[in-house]
Amino acid sequence: MTKMEAPFEKLLDQFELPVNVIVGDVELQWSVDVGNWRNVPVSAFWTMSATFYSMLHHLDMFSRNHHLTVDKF
């Protein structure tokens, strides 16, 4: 995650056509930095499982129905 920035920039320099947008994983902050330095828009792509998405989507329902209780030790 920390040593990919320089090779990525080198790759961008090798393209014949200019880069119009960068789609980077949300965990790779350097992709946003590269886009900002080059004045290229960056879209953060967040990969998650369908199960995790479903949990986030229904979080309010879990809270309303008290399904988010934490047992104290």
N, C-alpha and C positions, 0 to 999 in steps of 0.2 A: 504493500500500500504506500510505502514511502519512497520507493526507488523507481517508480514508474513514470514520474512526471517528465524527466529529461528524455527518455526514449519515446514517450508519447509526443512531445514537442518535435522531436526529430522526425517522427513519422508524419506529422502534420506538414512539416516543411517539404516533404518528398512528394506530396500530392500535386498533380498537374493543375487541378482546379482548386480555387480557394474553398476553405471549409466554411459552410454556412451556419452550422449548428453543431454543438457537442452534446451528446447524451451520455451522462456519466452516472455511475452508481452513487447513491446518496451518501455512502460511507467514504467516498473518495473526494475529499474537500479540494484537493489540488486540481481536479478537473474544472471546478468553478474558477479557481485562480487563473488557470491557463486561458479559459474563455474570456475572463476580464482583461488579461494582458493583451489578448489578440482582438478584443472588441468583437467577440463571437458569442451569441446567445448560448446559454447552457441550460439544459433540461435535466433535472435530477430524477433518476430512475430508481424507484424503490422496489426491490424484489421482495415479495413476501408470499408465504403459503396462503392458500385459500382459507385454511382454518384460522390463521392469524387475522386475516382480513375480516372474516366472519365475527371473530371475537371483538375486534375494534368496532365493527358496524353495529353490533348489538350491545355495546358497553352500557348505554343508558338503560336498556331493559334489565341487564344484570344488576345494575345499581338499584333500580326501582323495586325489583323483586328480592333484594337482599341476597343475591347469589355471590356477592363479592366479600363475604365475611372472612375474617382472618382469625384462626384459632390462636389464642395466647398459650404460650408454653408454661 
